[in-house]
Amino acid sequence: MDYNIGIIYLGVICIILIICKVFIKPIKVLIKILAKSIIGGIFLYIVNHIGIMQIGINLFTILSIGILGIPGVVMLVATRVCLNHVKMI
């Protein structure tokens, strides 16, 4: 009887460890995206207040920077430059 309880405890511990392994990686990815998004939002805020160019701070811009990182910033700047160029023509 004692061995059965020990095996059940061991099984429950294994299941808990497996569940933790499965959920840890997505949580790390979400935290990384959140951190990049915050840094990107601060960067856009600084760029807007320096006066280099006006890029709107909204969910799309923040998430594109959060997911893509530096290429996201380059994409937003290139899009803004292209839109300014089209307005001048």
N, C-alpha and C positions, 0 to 999 in steps of 0.2 A: 504494500500500500504506500509506503514512504517513497519507493522508487517511482511510482506513478506520479506522485505530486512533484517530485524533482524533475521528471521528464516534462511535465506540463509547464513548470516554471521555466525550464530551459527553452521550450518551444515558444513561450510567450516572449521571452527575452530576445530570441532570434527574430521573431516577427517584428518586435519593436525596433530592433537594429536595422532590419531591412526597410521598414517604413521611414526611419530617420535618414538612411542612405538615399532613398528615392526622393525625399523632399528637400534635402540640404542643397543640392545643386541648383534647382530652380530658385530657391530663396537667395542663394549667392548671386545668381544672374540678375534677379530683380534688384538686389541691393546695389550691384554694380551699375545697372542702368539708372537707378535713382541718383546715385552719386554723380555719374556723368551728366545727368540732366540738371542737377543743381549747379554744377560747375559751368555747364553750358549756359544756363539762365543768367548766372552772374556775369559770364563773358559777354553775352548779348546786352545785358544792362549797361556794362561798362562801354561797349562799342556805341550804344545809342547815346550815352551821355557825353562821350568824347566828341561826338559829332562826325565820326568817320563816315558812317552810313546809317540809315534807319532801317532796322530789321525788327519786325513785330515780335513781341514775346507772347507766344500763345502755346497751346498744347502741341500743335504740330511741330513748331520750331524746336521746342524743348525736347520732345521725344525723338525727333530726327537727330539732334545732337547727342542725346542720351544713348541711342541705339548705334549710331554710326561713328560717334566720336569726332575726331578732327575732320574726316571726310564729310561729315554732316555740316560742320561749320563752313567748309569750302563750298559745299553744295548750296547753302543758303546765301553766301556772299556772291557766288557766281550767278545764282538766280536773280539776286537783287541788281547786280551789274547789268545783266541782260535786260531786265525790265526797265532799268533807267535808260539804257541805250535805245530801246524800242520807243520810249516816250519822246526822246529827242528827235527821232526821225520823222 
